[in-house]
Amino acid sequence: MVRLLLLRHAKSSWAAAGLADIDRPLNPRGVADAARLGERMAAEGLVPGRTLCSTALRARQTLAGIVPALLPEMADNGEIALASELYGAGDYLGVIAARGGGAPSLMLIGHNPATHLTGRALVGPGDESLREKLESKFPTSGLAVIEFDAPSWPAIQPGAGRLVAFLTPK
């Protein structure tokens, strides 16, 4: 079994006119939300074995906000890599298969609409209330936890995942 933690970056700032999209930082709410989400993840035991993070500043800052709550477990057992292909992608299925590695738990920190499209594509039948949350909106700092009865990341299939949690920092 493998577990995917699919995370949309925290709330970003649009305050700096002329700043390239990839360089937009988190706003104060986003910084606070990332820290709160990290605490919720720690309380739920959601510590990824491998993390792939978009190279966009707001995604990297989201990761930096989450990690302190997940230490020391993540420092001892987690691997973090930046993945430029998460920025501007249409969906993340190929990235998951190609870069999930051997970790039984993988976290992707990315962007919409790809995060939402990927979550919707991967989740099959299951808890209807959780599925409705995922279907309706994938908010900033939203985290979908999807489990698969598959031996590896390349073996996961669309519609085969079970949405076991959908967290927000609130």
N, C-alpha and C positions, 0 to 999 in steps of 0.2 A: 504494500500500500504506500502511496505517496500523497503528500499534503501540499497544496498550493495556497500561499498567502498572497492574495492579489490586492495591492494597495494603490490607491490614487493619492498622489502627493497632497500635502496640506494646502490651505488657502494661500494663494500668492498675491503679491502686490502689483498694482498697475500704476503706482504713483510716479515712477520715473519715466517721463516722456522720452521717446526715442531709444529706449533700452531694447536690445534684441530679446525676442521671446525666450530664448534659451538661458538668458542671463537674469530673468525676473526672479527676485528673492521671495521668500515667504513674508506675509504681513504679520503683525503682532498676533492676530488670532491664529494664524497658521502655525506659528512657533509654539503657542500654548497648546493647540490641538495635537500637534505631533508628540509633545511630551505626555499629554493625557492618554493618547492612543498607546504609546509605549507602556504606560502603567497598566492599561487594560490588557494589553498583550501579555505582560508579565503575570498578571493575576490569573489569566486563562491558560498559562503555560504554553503560549504560542511563540516559541523561540525558533527561528528558522536555522536550518543547517547551512543553507546557502542563500545569499541575497544578491539579486541583480538589480541595480539602481540606474535609472536614466541619468545621463550626464547633465541634464538641465539643473541649474542652481537650485530651484525650488524642490526638486526631488532629492538632491543631495542634502539639503537642509532638513527635509523631512526625515531622512535616514538618521542624521545627526541628532534630531530631537527624540527619536525612538530608542536608539541604542543604549543610552544611560540606564533606562529602566530594565533592559534585558541583560545587563552585565551581572555577574561574570559568565553566565551560561553562554552567551553569544561569543564572548572573547575566547572561551575555551573550545567551543564546538562550532562556531560559525565562520563562514567564509563570505567575504563581501567583494563584489566586482562591479565596476561601472560598465554599463552596456549602452553604448551610443545608439544601438538599433531600437531601443525602447522609446527614443524621442522621434516623433513623427511617424511611427508605425501605424498601420491600419488595424492590426491585431497582434497579439503576442504568442500565438500558438507555435510558430516556428522558432521563436526565441526560447520558449520553454523547452521544446524538444532538443534544440541544439546546445543549450547552455545550462540546462538543469543539473548536469553532472550526476554524481552518484548520491547526492543528498536526498534523504527521505522527505525533507521539508524544504520547500523553496519559496522565498518571498520575492515578488517583483514589485518595484516601486516605479510607477509610470504615470501616464496621462490619459485623460479622456480625449476622444471617444474610445480609444483602444482598450482601456481597462474595462469599461462597461461592455463593449462588444465581446471581449475575450471571456469575461465572466458569464455572460448570457450564452455564449456558444458552448462553454464547457459544462454548465450545470444541467443535469437531467432531472428526472422526477425526485421528489423529496418533500421536505417541509414546505408546505404551500405559503405560509406567512413569510418565511425567509426568502423564498423565490420571488414573491411579490415585491419585497423590498428591493431586491437586486434588479428586477425587471423595471421598476418605476424610475429609479435614479441611483447613480453611483456618485455620492457626494465627495467633496474633497475630504481627505483623511478617512475615507471609507475603506474598510478591509473585509474582503470576502475570503472565507476559509473554505476551501474546496478539497474534498478527499476523493481519491481514485483507487479502485481495486486494480492497480496496474503495478508491474514490477519496476518500471523506470519511466522517466519523463518522455522519451520517444514513444512509449507505448500508450500514453493517454489518448483518449478519443473524444471528439466533441459529443456533448450530451451524456457522457459517462460519469461525470463528477457529481458528488453529493455536497450540496451547500450545507455545511454544519454550523456556520456562524456568519453573521454580517454585522461587523462592529463599526461604530462611529465614536468619536472621542467624547460625545455627550452622554 
